[in-house]
Amino acid sequence: MGTGVKRSTPRECAGPSAISAIWVKNKMPASVQITAEQLLREAKERELELVQAPPRQKISDPQELKAFQLKQRKTFEDGIRKNRTVMSNWIKYAMWEASQNEIQRSRSVFERALDVDHRNITLWLKYSEMEMKNRQVNHARNVFDRAITILPRANQFWYKYTYMEEMLGNVAGARQVFERWMEWEPEEQPWHAYINFELRYKELDRARSIYERYILFLWKKHLQNMKNWLKYARFEEKHHYIASARTIYERAVEFFGEDNVSESLLVGFAKFEEAQKEHDRARVVYKYALDHLPKEQCEEIYKQYTIHEKKYGDRSGIEDVIVSKRRFKYEEDVKANPHDYDAWFDYLRLMESDGNVEASRDVYERAIACIPPSREKRHWRRYIYLWINYALYEELEAKDAERTRQVYEACLELLPHKKFTFAKMWLLFAQFEIRQKNLTKARKILGMAIGKCPKDKLFRGYIDLEIQLREFERCRILYEKFLEFSPENCTTWMKYAELETILGDSPRARSIFELAIDQPKLDMPEVLWKAYIDFEIDQEEFERTRKLYRRLLQRTQHVKVWISFAQFELSVPAEDDSKSNVEIARGVYAEANRQLKECQEKEERLMLLESWKEMEYEHGDEESQNNVDNMMPKKVKKRKKISTEDGSDAGWEEYFDYIFPDDETAAPNLKLLSMAKMWKTAVAQDEDKDHDSAEEEEEKPGTSGMQNLDRDDSGSSTSSESSDEES
């Protein structure tokens, strides 16, 4: 940035007329512009230049000295007159007078300055230092007395005053100053300074009395400063007053009470007892701390307690400490997240291993009180096991049957049965009542469960109970209720029929199977049909079995049904004595092949033929085996075009297809494929012959050129003939 002013020569700036000429006549910018940065840099460089020190003045006679002093005093007075509130000018003036050995004048300057600002701490300190340097002890005492009277809360004056008296050897005077200081009830550090002063002169009783006064002062001010109690106790311990130190620790614990006692105080107390080899006392202190302190403040307590027990305790003591430490950790976990049921389980296992029944019950009650906030069953799956463990604990560990019953009842009242339930709780409750030999109560519980919230598991559990009791009529009633509730459940039908079979009532079992297969909706019909067929086979009702197979084939043409039918015919006596089992099975296979051919199920047809082939190779003759081999399809790789949802082309996909010999549409394709294979074989044979003839001609000497020429002609003619054949 330019200044916009043209530089002028000294001649141009000779007078006012020249200046007016510059400012008025020539307003063009200068050729060389000066920036603001350049101006600042030049000013800084001039400041950094070393200025030559003024010549040293040497005073040779008293007159010159007086003249110099007069000049200096006049300078100081002028500076003070300009600004009286600047204390540095007063201090410099007074210190200069002291350097001239003008003590009275220096005092006069300090007194004048104090009249201006009597609350300036630096001014008082400089005043006292001047008196002490000039060994004016009484004057210094006078200054300190005035200072501590005017500013009693300025600790610098008290420290300087006591230090001066101690350096002078006036111990009584220093103690008197400390006593005057303590009357103002200062903060912590002055008290410790007084105690250290007494300790330097081996006045233990005086130091103890100061500690007592300080502790009383803290109690009166309600100050929770525990480290001073610790310092007092360590002071007594250091000087081997063990009983007094223990008393101080006990007084401190009593003073702060259970609500305000701190971890550091109790750890210090326990370490003190440990140092005195009072391990039982230390153990009592640690346990008191764990019982009365908040859990979040016990980390150091657990650490020190563990170290103590590892050093001086037995195995049970170490285990107690570890249990306490783990209990503290689990308390923190469940407090951070009350719905962390895994943490509750770990906590409960710990409490159960401890053997305290009441404490375990308390933790169980706290755990089951943390009900999941949502009404979704997946959120209740872990929670319900708290109730189960609680009931089992009361029954097996606490041996309290009535309380166990109350736990089950409370859990069942809590569950929202209209939305979801847990069949496990109902069954466990019923099993508990059976163990208590209260069968009627168990039946009422299961009946109530089925009435409120019927579930498959409840029905099965109730039926298993009645089967174990050999109450088969009740089982039939329950099965009927179960099938009314869930008629599509094939497993229930099969179990019901199995029960009747075991009881020896085959017609009833057959009727159950008939009712089952007539149901319009089943979850696993193939399993039900198989069970029915197996039942008839076990009863050796082969004719009924054949009819069942035919009824099943009317509903489905699945290849596994046909294969099972054929294997059944192969394994049982023939219905017609004129035919063997193999012929009947072969007829089933042939019928199945025709049916699957009509359905265009190529892969299922292939499975059928493979099973047929296996049967023929095991039981048939050579002719039947050849017949089946001729029926086997050929595996052909094909391609089909793939298109996306929007109709665009997505490329080609390869897949395998099966072509059966008896398929009319496949005959031209098979003929074309066989002709292509024959042509490929003939071409390969011609190439082998040409290669052999070329090797024989090379072995004959003298006629290689003509032979090569003939071979070229023959080769070209052969290639043309082959190309004609290809075309």
NUBA-845005 format. One record per residue (C-alpha): x negated, y negated, z negated; residue in three letters; residue number from 1. Coordinates in steps of 0.2 Angstrom, whole numbers, m for minus. Example, Ala and Ser with C-alpha at 12.3 -4.5 7.8 and 13.67 -1.06 7.14 Angstrom:
residues 2
       u       v       w   res     n
     m62      22     m39   Ala     1
     m68       5     m36   Ser     2
***
This chain:
residues 727
       u       v       w   res     n
       0       0       0   Met     1
      m8     m17       5   Gly     2
      m7     m33      m5   Thr     3
      m3     m43      11   Gly     4
     m16     m56       7   Val     5
     m30     m61      18   Lys     6
     m47     m61       9   Arg     7
     m55     m78       9   Ser     8
     m73     m84       8   Thr     9
     m79     m94      m7   Pro    10
     m81    m109       4   Arg    11
     m62    m108       9   Glu    12
     m58    m107     m10   Cys    13
     m68    m122     m14   Ala    14
     m53    m133     m19   Gly    15
     m34    m135     m21   Pro    16
     m33    m140      m3   Ser    17
     m41    m124       3   Ala    18
     m29    m114      m8   Ile    19
     m14    m123      m1   Ser    20
     m21    m120      16   Ala    21
     m22    m101      13   Ile    22
      m5     m99       6   Trp    23
       4    m110      18   Val    24
      m5    m110      34   Lys    25
     m12     m93      36   Asn    26
       1     m79      31   Lys    27
      m7     m65      42   Met    28
     m12     m49      33   Pro    29
     m30     m47      30   Ala    30
     m40     m35      41   Ser    31
     m45     m25      26   Val    32
     m31     m20      15   Gln    33
     m34     m16      m4   Ile    34
     m23      m2     m11   Thr    35
     m17      m2     m29   Ala    36
     m26      15     m32   Glu    37
     m42       6     m27   Gln    38
     m39      m8     m40   Leu    39
     m36       4     m54   Leu    40
     m51      15     m49   Arg    41
     m62      m1     m50   Glu    42
     m56      m6     m66   Ala    43
     m59      11     m74   Lys    44
     m77      11     m67   Glu    45
     m80      m5     m75   Arg    46
     m74       1     m92   Glu    47
     m85      16     m91   Leu    48
    m100       6     m87   Glu    49
    m112       5    m102   Leu    50
    m112     m11    m110   Val    51
    m128     m17    m118   Gln    52
    m128     m17    m136   Ala    53
    m129     m34    m144   Pro    54
    m146     m39    m151   Pro    55
    m149     m33    m169   Arg    56
    m149     m47    m181   Gln    57
    m162     m47    m195   Lys    58
    m159     m57    m210   Ile    59
    m174     m63    m219   Ser    60
    m169     m75    m233   Asp    61
    m154     m77    m244   Pro    62
    m147     m92    m235   Gln    63
    m145     m82    m219   Glu    64
    m137     m68    m229   Leu    65
    m124     m80    m236   Lys    66
    m121     m87    m219   Ala    67
    m118     m70    m212   Phe    68
    m107     m65    m226   Gln    69
     m97     m81    m224   Leu    70
     m95     m78    m206   Lys    71
     m89     m60    m209   Gln    72
     m77     m65    m222   Arg    73
     m70     m78    m211   Lys    74
     m67     m65    m197   Thr    75
     m59     m53    m209   Phe    76
     m48     m66    m217   Glu    77
     m43     m72    m199   Asp    78
     m38     m54    m195   Gly    79
     m28     m52    m211   Ile    80
     m20     m69    m208   Arg    81
     m14     m64    m191   Lys    82
      m6     m48    m197   Asn    83
      m5     m44    m215   Arg    84
       4     m28    m213   Thr    85
     m10     m19    m204   Val    86
     m18      m9    m219   Met    87
     m33      m4    m209   Ser    88
     m39     m22    m209   Asn    89
     m38     m23    m228   Trp    90
     m47      m7    m230   Ile    91
     m61     m12    m218   Lys    92
     m63     m29    m227   Tyr    93
     m63     m20    m245   Ala    94
     m75      m7    m239   Met    95
     m87     m20    m232   Trp    96
     m87     m30    m248   Glu    97
     m91     m14    m257   Ala    98
    m105     m11    m245   Ser    99
    m112     m28    m249   Gln   100
    m111     m23    m268   Asn   101
     m98     m36    m271   Glu   102
     m87     m24    m281   Ile   103
     m77     m38    m289   Gln   104
     m73     m45    m272   Arg   105
     m69     m27    m265   Ser   106
     m57     m25    m280   Arg   107
     m49     m42    m276   Ser   108
     m46     m37    m258   Val   109
     m38     m20    m263   Phe   110
     m27     m29    m276   Glu   111
     m21     m41    m263   Arg   112
     m18     m27    m251   Ala   113
      m8     m18    m264   Leu   114
       3     m33    m266   Asp   115
       7     m32    m248   Val   116
      11     m13    m248   Asp   117
      10      m4    m264   His   118
      17      12    m257   Arg   119
       3      16    m245   Asn   120
      m6      32    m250   Ile   121
     m21      29    m240   Thr   122
     m24      12    m248   Leu   123
     m24      20    m266   Trp   124
     m35      34    m261   Leu   125
     m48      22    m253   Lys   126
     m47      11    m269   Tyr   127
     m51      26    m280   Ser   128
     m64      32    m269   Glu   129
     m73      15    m269   Met   130
     m73      15    m289   Glu   131
     m79      33    m290   Met   132
     m93      30    m277   Lys   133
     m99      15    m288   Asn   134
     m97      26    m304   Arg   135
     m83      15    m311   Gln   136
     m75      29    m319   Val   137
     m63      19    m330   Asn   138
     m58       8    m316   His   139
     m55      24    m306   Ala   140
     m44      31    m320   Arg   141
     m35      15    m320   Asn   142
     m31      16    m302   Val   143
     m25      34    m303   Phe   144
     m14      30    m318   Asp   145
      m6      16    m308   Arg   146
      m5      27    m292   Ala   147
       4      42    m301   Ile   148
      15      30    m310   Thr   149
      21      21    m294   Ile   150
      21      37    m283   Leu   151
      23      52    m294   Pro   152
      28      64    m280   Arg   153
      12      61    m270   Ala   154
       2      76    m274   Asn   155
     m14      69    m267   Gln   156
     m16      57    m282   Phe   157
     m14      71    m294   Trp   158
     m26      83    m285   Tyr   159
     m39      69    m284   Lys   160
     m37      64    m302   Tyr   161
     m38      81    m309   Thr   162
     m53      85    m298   Tyr   163
     m62      69    m304   Met   164
     m59      73    m323   Glu   165
     m65      91    m320   Glu   166
     m81      85    m311   Met   167
     m84      74    m325   Leu   168
     m83      88    m337   Gly   169
     m68      81    m346   Asn   170
     m58      97    m347   Val   171
     m46      90    m360   Ala   172
     m42      75    m349   Gly   173
     m39      86    m334   Ala   174
     m27      97    m344   Arg   175
     m18      81    m350   Gln   176
     m16      75    m331   Val   177
     m10      93    m327   Phe   178
       3      92    m341   Glu   179
       9      75    m335   Arg   180
      10      82    m318   Trp   181
      20      97    m323   Met   182
      33      86    m332   Glu   183
      38      80    m315   Trp   184
      42      99    m310   Glu   185
      33      99    m294   Pro   186
      34     114    m281   Glu   187
      24     130    m282   Glu   188
       7     125    m277   Gln   189
       3     113    m292   Pro   190
       8     126    m304   Trp   191
      m4     138    m297   His   192
     m17     125    m296   Ala   193
     m15     122    m315   Tyr   194
     m16     141    m318   Ile   195
     m32     143    m308   Asn   196
     m39     128    m318   Phe   197
     m36     137    m334   Glu   198
     m42     153    m327   Leu   199
     m59     145    m323   Arg   200
     m61     141    m341   Tyr   201
     m56     158    m347   Lys   202
     m40     152    m355   Glu   203
     m29     167    m352   Leu   204
     m16     163    m365   Asp   205
     m14     145    m358   Arg   206
     m12     153    m341   Ala   207
       1     165    m347   Arg   208
      11     151    m355   Ser   209
      10     141    m339   Ile   210
      17     156    m330   Tyr   211
      31     158    m342   Glu   212
      35     139    m340   Arg   213
      35     141    m321   Tyr   214
      47     156    m322   Ile   215
      58     147    m334   Leu   216
      58     132    m322   Phe   217
      63     144    m307   Leu   218
      77     152    m318   Trp   219
      84     134    m322   Lys   220
      83     129    m304   Lys   221
      91     145    m298   His   222
      76     148    m286   Leu   223
      75     165    m278   Gln   224
      56     165    m277   Asn   225
      51     183    m280   Met   226
      33     182    m275   Lys   227
      29     171    m291   Asn   228
      36     185    m302   Trp   229
      24     197    m292   Leu   230
       9     185    m295   Lys   231
      13     184    m313   Tyr   232
      14     203    m315   Ala   233
      m2     206    m305   Arg   234
     m10     193    m316   Phe   235
      m6     203    m331   Glu   236
     m11     219    m323   Glu   237
     m28     212    m317   Lys   238
     m32     207    m335   His   239
     m26     224    m341   His   240
     m10     219    m350   Tyr   241
      m1     234    m343   Ile   242
      14     233    m355   Ala   243
      16     215    m352   Ser   244
      16     218    m333   Ala   245
      29     231    m334   Arg   246
      40     220    m344   Thr   247
      38     206    m331   Ile   248
      44     218    m317   Tyr   249
      59     224    m328   Glu   250
      63     205    m332   Arg   251
      62     201    m313   Ala   252
      74     216    m308   Val   253
      86     210    m322   Glu   254
      84     192    m317   Phe   255
      89     195    m299   Phe   256
     102     208    m302   Gly   257
     108     222    m290   Glu   258
     114     209    m277   Asp   259
      98     198    m275   Asn   260
      84     210    m279   Val   261
      72     212    m264   Ser   262
      63     226    m256   Glu   263
      46     218    m260   Ser   264
      49     217    m278   Leu   265
      54     235    m280   Leu   266
      40     241    m269   Val   267
      27     231    m280   Gly   268
      35     238    m296   Phe   269
      34     256    m289   Ala   270
      16     254    m283   Lys   271
      12     247    m301   Phe   272
      19     262    m309   Glu   273
       9     273    m296   Glu   274
      m7     264    m300   Ala   275
      m4     268    m319   Gln   276
      m1     287    m314   Lys   277
      17     285    m320   Glu   278
      24     295    m305   His   279
      41     299    m313   Asp   280
      43     280    m316   Arg   281
      38     276    m298   Ala   282
      51     289    m292   Arg   283
      65     282    m302   Val   284
      61     264    m295   Val   285
      61     271    m277   Tyr   286
      78     280    m280   Lys   287
      85     264    m289   Tyr   288
      80     254    m273   Ala   289
      88     266    m261   Leu   290
     104     266    m271   Asp   291
     106     248    m273   His   292
      98     239    m258   Leu   293
     107     238    m242   Pro   294
     102     251    m229   Lys   295
      95     239    m217   Glu   296
      82     233    m230   Gln   297
      75     250    m235   Cys   298
      63     253    m221   Glu   299
      48     249    m231   Glu   300
      55     258    m246   Ile   301
      57     274    m236   Tyr   302
      40     273    m230   Lys   303
      31     270    m247   Gln   304
      42     283    m255   Tyr   305
      37     296    m242   Thr   306
      19     292    m244   Ile   307
      21     293    m263   His   308
      30     310    m262   Glu   309
      17     317    m250   Lys   310
       3     312    m262   Lys   311
      11     317    m279   Tyr   312
      27     326    m276   Gly   313
      32     344    m273   Asp   314
      41     351    m259   Arg   315
      59     347    m265   Ser   316
      54     329    m268   Gly   317
      47     328    m250   Ile   318
      63     335    m243   Glu   319
      74     323    m253   Asp   320
      64     308    m246   Val   321
      66     315    m228   Ile   322
      84     318    m231   Val   323
      86     300    m238   Ser   324
      77     293    m223   Lys   325
      87     303    m210   Arg   326
     103     297    m219   Arg   327
      98     279    m218   Phe   328
      95     282    m199   Lys   329
     112     290    m196   Tyr   330
     120     276    m206   Glu   331
     113     264    m194   Glu   332
     118     274    m179   Asp   333
     136     276    m184   Val   334
     137     258    m190   Lys   335
     131     252    m173   Ala   336
     143     263    m164   Asn   337
     157     271    m174   Pro   338
     164     281    m159   His   339
     147     290    m157   Asp   340
     153     307    m162   Tyr   341
     137     315    m159   Asp   342
     129     304    m172   Ala   343
     143     309    m184   Trp   344
     140     327    m181   Phe   345
     121     326    m185   Asp   346
     125     316    m201   Tyr   347
     138     329    m206   Leu   348
     125     343    m204   Arg   349
     113     334    m214   Leu   350
     125     331    m228   Met   351
     131     349    m228   Glu   352
     113     355    m229   Ser   353
     111     344    m244   Asp   354
     125     354    m253   Gly   355
     134     339    m261   Asn   356
     152     343    m257   Val   357
     160     326    m262   Glu   358
     147     316    m252   Ala   359
     151     328    m237   Ser   360
     169     325    m239   Arg   361
     167     306    m240   Asp   362
     157     307    m223   Val   363
     170     318    m215   Tyr   364
     184     306    m220   Glu   365
     174     291    m213   Arg   366
     171     301    m197   Ala   367
     189     306    m194   Ile   368
     195     288    m197   Ala   369
     186     283    m181   Cys   370
     200     287    m170   Ile   371
     197     285    m151   Pro   372
     205     269    m145   Pro   373
     213     276    m129   Ser   374
     226     289    m127   Arg   375
     216     299    m114   Glu   376
     212     317    m118   Lys   377
     195     316    m112   Arg   378
     191     303    m125   His   379
     197     315    m139   Trp   380
     188     331    m134   Arg   381
     173     327    m145   Arg   382
     183     319    m159   Tyr   383
     194     334    m162   Ile   384
     179     344    m166   Tyr   385
     176     333    m181   Leu   386
     193     339    m188   Trp   387
     189     357    m184   Ile   388
     172     356    m193   Asn   389
     180     348    m207   Tyr   390
     193     362    m209   Ala   391
     180     375    m208   Leu   392
     169     367    m220   Tyr   393
     183     366    m233   Glu   394
     188     384    m230   Glu   395
     170     392    m229   Leu   396
     159     380    m240   Glu   397
     171     371    m252   Ala   398
     182     387    m254   Lys   399
     197     375    m255   Asp   400
     212     383    m246   Ala   401
     225     370    m250   Glu   402
     214     356    m244   Arg   403
     210     365    m228   Thr   404
     229     366    m225   Arg   405
     230     348    m228   Gln   406
     216     344    m215   Val   407
     225     355    m202   Tyr   408
     242     347    m205   Glu   409
     235     329    m204   Ala   410
     226     333    m188   Cys   411
     242     339    m180   Leu   412
     252     324    m186   Glu   413
     239     313    m178   Leu   414
     239     321    m161   Leu   415
     251     313    m148   Pro   416
     259     329    m143   His   417
     271     321    m130   Lys   418
     256     316    m120   Lys   419
     243     329    m124   Phe   420
     238     342    m137   Thr   421
     224     354    m142   Phe   422
     230     372    m142   Ala   423
     214     376    m151   Lys   424
     220     367    m167   Met   425
     237     376    m167   Trp   426
     228     393    m165   Leu   427
     215     389    m178   Leu   428
     228     384    m190   Phe   429
     238     400    m187   Ala   430
     223     411    m189   Gln   431
     219     402    m206   Phe   432
     236     406    m212   Glu   433
     234     424    m207   Ile   434
     217     425    m217   Arg   435
     227     418    m231   Gln   436
     239     433    m229   Lys   437
     253     421    m224   Asn   438
     260     429    m208   Leu   439
     277     420    m209   Thr   440
     268     403    m210   Lys   441
     257     407    m195   Ala   442
     272     412    m184   Arg   443
     281     396    m188   Lys   444
     265     386    m183   Ile   445
     264     395    m167   Leu   446
     283     394    m164   Gly   447
     282     375    m168   Met   448
     267     373    m156   Ala   449
     277     382    m141   Ile   450
     292     371    m145   Gly   451
     283     355    m145   Lys   452
     270     357    m132   Cys   453
     270     373    m123   Pro   454
     254     378    m115   Lys   455
     247     394    m107   Asp   456
     233     395    m121   Lys   457
     246     394    m134   Leu   458
     257     408    m127   Phe   459
     242     419    m124   Arg   460
     236     416    m142   Gly   461
     253     420    m149   Tyr   462
     255     436    m139   Ile   463
     237     442    m143   Asp   464
     242     440    m162   Leu   465
     258     450    m160   Glu   466
     248     463    m150   Ile   467
     236     465    m164   Gln   468
     250     466    m176   Leu   469
     258     480    m165   Arg   470
     274     469    m163   Glu   471
     278     474    m145   Phe   472
     296     468    m145   Glu   473
     290     451    m150   Arg   474
     277     452    m136   Cys   475
     291     455    m123   Arg   476
     301     440    m130   Ile   477
     285     429    m129   Leu   478
     281     435    m111   Tyr   479
     299     431    m106   Glu   480
     297     414    m113   Lys   481
     280     412    m105   Phe   482
     287     417     m88   Leu   483
     302     405     m90   Glu   484
     289     391     m94   Phe   485
     277     396     m80   Ser   486
     284     408     m67   Pro   487
     271     405     m54   Glu   488
     257     411     m65   Asn   489
     252     428     m58   Cys   490
     240     432     m72   Thr   491
     255     432     m84   Thr   492
     265     444     m73   Trp   493
     250     456     m72   Met   494
     247     455     m91   Lys   495
     266     459     m94   Tyr   496
     266     473     m82   Ala   497
     249     480     m90   Glu   498
     257     479    m107   Leu   499
     272     489    m101   Glu   500
     260     502     m92   Thr   501
     250     504    m109   Ile   502
     267     507    m118   Leu   503
     271     520    m105   Gly   504
     286     512     m97   Asp   505
     282     513     m79   Ser   506
     299     508     m72   Pro   507
     299     493     m82   Arg   508
     282     488     m76   Ala   509
     287     491     m58   Arg   510
     302     480     m61   Ser   511
     291     466     m67   Ile   512
     280     468     m52   Phe   513
     295     467     m41   Glu   514
     301     451     m49   Leu   515
     284     444     m48   Ala   516
     282     447     m29   Ile   517
     299     440     m26   Asp   518
     295     423     m34   Gln   519
     295     409     m21   Pro   520
     279     401     m28   Lys   521
     264     410     m34   Leu   522
     246     403     m38   Asp   523
     237     419     m33   Met   524
     249     431     m23   Pro   525
     235     441     m16   Glu   526
     229     446     m34   Val   527
     246     450     m39   Leu   528
     249     462     m23   Trp   529
     233     470     m27   Lys   530
     237     473     m45   Ala   531
     254     481     m39   Tyr   532
     246     492     m26   Ile   533
     233     498     m39   Asp   534
     247     501     m51   Phe   535
     256     512     m39   Glu   536
     240     521     m34   Ile   537
     237     524     m53   Asp   538
     254     532     m54   Gln   539
     250     542     m38   Glu   540
     265     535     m30   Glu   541
     257     535     m12   Phe   542
     273     534      m3   Glu   543
     278     518     m13   Arg   544
     260     512     m10   Thr   545
     262     514       9   Arg   546
     279     504       9   Lys   547
     270     490      m2   Leu   548
     257     489      12   Tyr   549
     270     488      25   Arg   550
     279     474      15   Arg   551
     263     465      13   Leu   552
     259     466      31   Leu   553
     276     458      35   Gln   554
     271     443      25   Arg   555
     252     442      31   Thr   556
     241     449      45   Gln   557
     225     446      35   His   558
     211     458      41   Val   559
     207     463      23   Lys   560
     224     469      20   Val   561
     222     480      36   Trp   562
     205     487      30   Ile   563
     212     491      13   Ser   564
     227     500      21   Phe   565
     215     510      32   Ala   566
     204     514      17   Gln   567
     219     519       7   Phe   568
     225     531      20   Glu   569
     207     538      21   Leu   570
     206     542       3   Ser   571
     224     549      m1   Val   572
     233     565       5   Pro   573
     241     563      22   Ala   574
     259     560      23   Glu   575
     260     571      38   Asp   576
     252     588      38   Asp   577
     250     588      57   Ser   578
     237     574      56   Lys   579
     221     572      46   Ser   580
     217     557      35   Asn   581
     204     551      48   Val   582
     217     551      62   Glu   583
     230     541      51   Ile   584
     216     529      46   Ala   585
     211     527      65   Arg   586
     229     524      69   Gly   587
     230     510      56   Val   588
     214     502      63   Tyr   589
     221     503      81   Ala   590
     237     495      76   Glu   591
     228     481      67   Ala   592
     217     478      82   Asn   593
     232     476      93   Arg   594
     240     464      80   Gln   595
     225     453      78   Leu   596
     222     453      97   Lys   597
     240     445      98   Glu   598
     235     433      85   Cys   599
     219     428      94   Gln   600
     209     430      78   Glu   601
     192     434      85   Lys   602
     181     434      69   Glu   603
     194     444      59   Glu   604
     195     456      74   Arg   605
     176     458      73   Leu   606
     177     462      55   Met   607
     190     475      58   Leu   608
     180     483      72   Leu   609
     164     483      61   Glu   610
     174     492      47   Ser   611
     182     504      60   Trp   612
     164     508      67   Lys   613
     158     511      50   Glu   614
     172     523      47   Met   615
     169     532      63   Glu   616
     151     534      61   Tyr   617
     154     542      44   Glu   618
     169     553      48   His   619
     172     553      67   Gly   620
     165     562      82   Asp   621
     154     555      96   Glu   622
     168     551     107   Glu   623
     177     541      94   Ser   624
     161     532      90   Gln   625
     158     528     109   Asn   626
     176     521     110   Asn   627
     173     509      95   Val   628
     156     504     103   Asp   629
     165     499     119   Asn   630
     177     489     110   Met   631
     164     478     101   Met   632
     163     460     108   Pro   633
     148     451     116   Lys   634
     142     435     107   Lys   635
     140     420     119   Val   636
     134     403     115   Lys   637
     145     389     121   Lys   638
     146     370     121   Arg   639
     160     359     118   Lys   640
     162     340     119   Lys   641
     164     330     103   Ile   642
     174     314     102   Ser   643
     176     302      88   Thr   644
     192     296      80   Glu   645
     192     280      92   Asp   646
     191     292     107   Gly   647
     172     288     112   Ser   648
     160     301     117   Asp   649
     149     308     102   Ala   650
     139     321     112   Gly   651
     140     340     114   Trp   652
     141     354     100   Glu   653
     135     372     102   Glu   654
     145     386      95   Tyr   655
     146     405      96   Phe   656
     161     414     104   Asp   657
     166     432     105   Tyr   658
     171     440     121   Ile   659
     180     457     120   Phe   660
     180     469     134   Pro   661
     199     472     134   Asp   662
     202     453     136   Asp   663
     209     450     153   Glu   664
     203     432     154   Thr   665
     185     437     150   Ala   666
     183     450     164   Ala   667
     177     437     178   Pro   668
     165     429     165   Asn   669
     158     446     161   Leu   670
     156     451     179   Lys   671
     147     434     183   Leu   672
     135     436     168   Leu   673
     131     454     173   Ser   674
     127     449     191   Met   675
     116     434     184   Ala   676
     106     446     173   Lys   677
     103     459     188   Met   678
      97     445     199   Trp   679
      85     439     185   Lys   680
      78     456     183   Thr   681
      75     458     202   Ala   682
      66     442     203   Val   683
      54     447     189   Ala   684
      50     464     198   Gln   685
      46     455     214   Asp   686
      34     443     205   Glu   687
      25     458     197   Asp   688
      23     467     214   Lys   689
      15     451     223   Asp   690
       3     449     208   His   691
      m3     467     210   Asp   692
      m5     466     229   Ser   693
     m16     450     228   Ala   694
     m28     458     216   Glu   695
     m30     473     228   Glu   696
     m34     461     243   Glu   697
     m48     452     234   Glu   698
     m57     468     231   Glu   699
     m59     471     250   Lys   700
     m75     462     258   Pro   701
     m76     452     274   Gly   702
     m57     450     276   Thr   703
     m53     439     262   Ser   704
     m49     424     273   Gly   705
     m36     433     284   Met   706
     m29     442     270   Gln   707
     m27     425     261   Asn   708
     m19     418     276   Leu   709
      m7     433     278   Asp   710
      m4     432     260   Arg   711
       1     414     261   Asp   712
      12     417     276   Asp   713
      20     432     267   Ser   714
      22     421     251   Gly   715
      31     407     260   Ser   716
      43     419     269   Ser   717
      46     428     252   Thr   718
      50     412     244   Ser   719
      61     406     258   Ser   720
      71     423     257   Glu   721
      72     421     238   Ser   722
      79     403     240   Ser   723
      91     410     253   Asp   724
      97     423     240   Glu   725
      98     409     227   Glu   726
     109     398     238   Ser   727
***
